[in-house]
């Protein structure tokens, strides 16, 4: 999604982090095409993405964004993830819960730009 001056921002989450973590532990996460590309580039297998989401903390929350062309708010988290290799990756993660709250839709998973 393109950043626009018409987007709205709020400094509280729009989605339950506990529910996101629960769904991530169950592997109920849909990756957008850009997330598929970014996770492949970063060499993150889906299971590691799920684990990262499941271990997000409330203090990793940055903001919620509503884009003019989107019907729902997207929550943004910025965290540092320690890989098995010992490498620490800073990550920018943006997601929303599906309307039914049965799936996490992952819109961004990359290093901060």
Buried (B, 14 or more C-beta within 10 A) or exposed (E): BEEEEEBEEEEEBBBEBEEBBBBBEEEBBEBBEBBEEBBEEBEBEEEBBBBBBBBBEEEBBBBBBBBEEEEBBBBBBBBEBEEEEEEEBEBBBBBBBEEEEEBBBBBBBBEEE
